[in-house]
Amino acid sequence: MTIMCCIRYEIDPFKAAEFEAYAENWASIIPACGGDLIGYFMPHEGSNNVAYGLICFDSLAAYEAYRARLREDKKGAENFTFAQANRLILKEERTFLRLARGSEKLPFFSCAGGVHDRGDL
């Protein structure tokens, strides 16, 4: 069963640009360590201090293996250090989700393949 790790970040709104750089760094690190990165999402309208990261895995065991690889990854360690040194993240929460029955039929989303181009988004 595919699962999605939904990471909810409470960020310092005055350091949004730095957090976006942090998120951009994960675009190459996460796939290299075995995660299927759907994306990072920045505040746009409404709350200015909440961001999200969405990453899919084949199972919780695959997630644990990914976390082990991530702990050993030099670029990953540098990115964590960057976030800590700049105090970008005030709070971080992880929730693991599975796709609800019937959702796999939606033409614009596949947890294994990311968001598909709908042209109207």
BALOBA-1460 file (C-alpha; in Angstrom, 3 decimals):
// residues 121
<rec num="1" residu="m" x="0.000" y="0.000" z="0.000"/>
<rec num="2" residu="t" x="1.370" y="3.409" z="-0.953"/>
<rec num="3" residu="i" x="1.516" y="5.965" z="1.841"/>
<rec num="4" residu="m" x="2.078" y="9.688" z="1.812"/>
<rec num="5" residu="c" x="4.061" y="11.472" z="4.467"/>
<rec num="6" residu="c" x="2.479" y="14.883" z="4.910"/>
<rec num="7" residu="i" x="4.842" y="17.228" z="6.725"/>
<rec num="8" residu="r" x="3.219" y="20.359" z="8.130"/>
<rec num="9" residu="y" x="5.711" y="23.099" z="8.895"/>
<rec num="10" residu="e" x="5.150" y="26.141" z="11.030"/>
<rec num="11" residu="i" x="7.733" y="28.531" z="9.633"/>
<rec num="12" residu="d" x="9.012" y="31.976" z="10.513"/>
<rec num="13" residu="p" x="7.109" y="34.141" z="8.010"/>
<rec num="14" residu="f" x="10.011" y="36.599" z="7.894"/>
<rec num="15" residu="k" x="12.239" y="33.771" z="6.637"/>
<rec num="16" residu="a" x="9.931" y="32.411" z="3.936"/>
<rec num="17" residu="a" x="12.534" y="32.926" z="1.196"/>
<rec num="18" residu="e" x="15.087" y="30.922" z="3.186"/>
<rec num="19" residu="f" x="12.531" y="28.172" z="3.819"/>
<rec num="20" residu="e" x="11.787" y="28.048" z="0.088"/>
<rec num="21" residu="a" x="15.523" y="27.548" z="-0.583"/>
<rec num="22" residu="y" x="15.507" y="24.755" z="2.022"/>
<rec num="23" residu="a" x="12.501" y="23.158" z="0.283"/>
<rec num="24" residu="e" x="14.146" y="23.511" z="-3.129"/>
<rec num="25" residu="n" x="17.212" y="21.633" z="-1.870"/>
<rec num="26" residu="w" x="15.014" y="18.625" z="-1.017"/>
<rec num="27" residu="a" x="13.962" y="18.324" z="-4.686"/>
<rec num="28" residu="s" x="17.173" y="16.426" z="-5.458"/>
<rec num="29" residu="i" x="17.956" y="14.965" z="-2.012"/>
<rec num="30" residu="i" x="14.641" y="13.208" z="-1.328"/>
<rec num="31" residu="p" x="14.469" y="11.248" z="-4.616"/>
<rec num="32" residu="a" x="18.144" y="10.288" z="-4.272"/>
<rec num="33" residu="c" x="17.362" y="8.795" z="-0.858"/>
<rec num="34" residu="g" x="14.305" y="6.865" z="-2.095"/>
<rec num="35" residu="g" x="11.325" y="9.154" z="-1.527"/>
<rec num="36" residu="d" x="8.805" y="10.058" z="-4.222"/>
<rec num="37" residu="l" x="8.582" y="13.816" z="-3.674"/>
<rec num="38" residu="i" x="5.207" y="15.223" z="-4.666"/>
<rec num="39" residu="g" x="6.316" y="18.706" z="-3.685"/>
<rec num="40" residu="y" x="6.717" y="21.433" z="-1.134"/>
<rec num="41" residu="f" x="3.971" y="24.010" z="-0.834"/>
<rec num="42" residu="m" x="4.525" y="27.560" z="0.425"/>
<rec num="43" residu="p" x="2.015" y="29.947" z="2.006"/>
<rec num="44" residu="h" x="0.244" y="31.992" z="-0.619"/>
<rec num="45" residu="e" x="-2.996" y="33.409" z="0.759"/>
<rec num="46" residu="g" x="-4.338" y="33.307" z="4.284"/>
<rec num="47" residu="s" x="-1.892" y="32.017" z="6.883"/>
<rec num="48" residu="n" x="1.663" y="33.157" z="6.203"/>
<rec num="49" residu="n" x="3.430" y="30.683" z="8.474"/>
<rec num="50" residu="v" x="2.296" y="27.218" z="7.319"/>
<rec num="51" residu="a" x="4.016" y="25.196" z="4.600"/>
<rec num="52" residu="y" x="3.730" y="21.545" z="3.566"/>
<rec num="53" residu="g" x="5.938" y="18.822" z="2.153"/>
<rec num="54" residu="l" x="4.367" y="15.728" z="0.547"/>
<rec num="55" residu="i" x="6.419" y="12.579" z="-0.019"/>
<rec num="56" residu="c" x="5.171" y="9.123" z="-1.049"/>
<rec num="57" residu="f" x="6.563" y="5.714" z="-0.136"/>
<rec num="58" residu="d" x="5.578" y="2.140" z="-0.923"/>
<rec num="59" residu="s" x="5.198" y="1.351" z="2.792"/>
<rec num="60" residu="l" x="6.204" y="2.443" z="6.287"/>
<rec num="61" residu="a" x="9.175" y="0.088" z="5.979"/>
<rec num="62" residu="a" x="10.248" y="1.947" z="2.815"/>
<rec num="63" residu="y" x="9.900" y="5.221" z="4.748"/>
<rec num="64" residu="e" x="12.137" y="3.887" z="7.537"/>
<rec num="65" residu="a" x="14.759" y="2.790" z="4.988"/>
<rec num="66" residu="y" x="14.573" y="6.253" z="3.405"/>
<rec num="67" residu="r" x="15.095" y="7.910" z="6.804"/>
<rec num="68" residu="a" x="18.188" y="5.749" z="7.392"/>
<rec num="69" residu="r" x="19.628" y="6.752" z="3.992"/>
<rec num="70" residu="l" x="18.756" y="10.392" z="4.662"/>
<rec num="71" residu="r" x="20.675" y="10.354" z="7.965"/>
<rec num="72" residu="e" x="23.784" y="9.281" z="6.036"/>
<rec num="73" residu="d" x="23.327" y="11.732" z="3.152"/>
<rec num="74" residu="k" x="25.812" y="14.637" z="3.173"/>
<rec num="75" residu="k" x="23.540" y="17.073" z="1.294"/>
<rec num="76" residu="g" x="20.618" y="16.139" z="3.529"/>
<rec num="77" residu="a" x="22.691" y="16.828" z="6.650"/>
<rec num="78" residu="e" x="23.769" y="20.184" z="5.202"/>
<rec num="79" residu="n" x="20.139" y="21.114" z="4.511"/>
<rec num="80" residu="f" x="19.062" y="20.200" z="8.054"/>
<rec num="81" residu="t" x="21.966" y="22.268" z="9.432"/>
<rec num="82" residu="f" x="20.956" y="25.221" z="7.219"/>
<rec num="83" residu="a" x="17.389" y="25.117" z="8.593"/>
<rec num="84" residu="q" x="18.566" y="24.861" z="12.207"/>
<rec num="85" residu="a" x="21.209" y="27.572" z="11.900"/>
<rec num="86" residu="n" x="18.676" y="29.964" z="10.380"/>
<rec num="87" residu="r" x="15.808" y="28.923" z="12.686"/>
<rec num="88" residu="l" x="13.428" y="28.582" z="9.731"/>
<rec num="89" residu="i" x="11.166" y="25.912" z="11.193"/>
<rec num="90" residu="l" x="9.332" y="26.646" z="14.416"/>
<rec num="91" residu="k" x="7.347" y="23.400" z="14.460"/>
<rec num="92" residu="e" x="7.145" y="20.272" z="12.312"/>
<rec num="93" residu="e" x="4.454" y="17.573" z="12.294"/>
<rec num="94" residu="r" x="4.289" y="14.368" z="10.245"/>
<rec num="95" residu="t" x="1.090" y="12.578" z="9.328"/>
<rec num="96" residu="f" x="0.989" y="9.403" z="7.251"/>
<rec num="97" residu="l" x="-1.918" y="9.117" z="4.851"/>
<rec num="98" residu="r" x="-3.209" y="6.510" z="2.444"/>
<rec num="99" residu="l" x="-5.227" y="7.221" z="-0.674"/>
<rec num="100" residu="a" x="-8.965" y="6.897" z="-0.038"/>
<rec num="101" residu="r" x="-10.806" y="4.312" z="-2.145"/>
<rec num="102" residu="g" x="-11.940" y="5.801" z="-5.434"/>
<rec num="103" residu="s" x="-9.335" y="8.584" z="-5.407"/>
<rec num="104" residu="e" x="-6.950" y="6.548" z="-7.537"/>
<rec num="105" residu="k" x="-9.413" y="7.075" z="-10.382"/>
<rec num="106" residu="l" x="-8.896" y="10.837" z="-10.399"/>
<rec num="107" residu="p" x="-7.072" y="11.807" z="-13.594"/>
<rec num="108" residu="f" x="-4.863" y="14.451" z="-12.035"/>
<rec num="109" residu="f" x="-3.315" y="12.674" z="-9.073"/>
<rec num="110" residu="s" x="-1.277" y="9.550" z="-8.530"/>
<rec num="111" residu="c" x="0.713" y="9.113" z="-5.336"/>
<rec num="112" residu="a" x="3.298" y="7.068" z="-7.187"/>
<rec num="113" residu="g" x="3.670" y="9.573" z="-9.996"/>
<rec num="114" residu="g" x="2.997" y="12.945" z="-8.465"/>
<rec num="115" residu="v" x="0.641" y="15.612" z="-9.633"/>
<rec num="116" residu="h" x="-0.162" y="15.351" z="-13.318"/>
<rec num="117" residu="d" x="-0.486" y="18.358" z="-15.580"/>
<rec num="118" residu="r" x="-4.150" y="19.252" z="-15.922"/>
<rec num="119" residu="g" x="-3.475" y="22.493" z="-17.707"/>
<rec num="120" residu="d" x="-6.117" y="24.304" z="-15.649"/>
<rec num="121" residu="l" x="-4.351" y="24.326" z="-12.281"/>
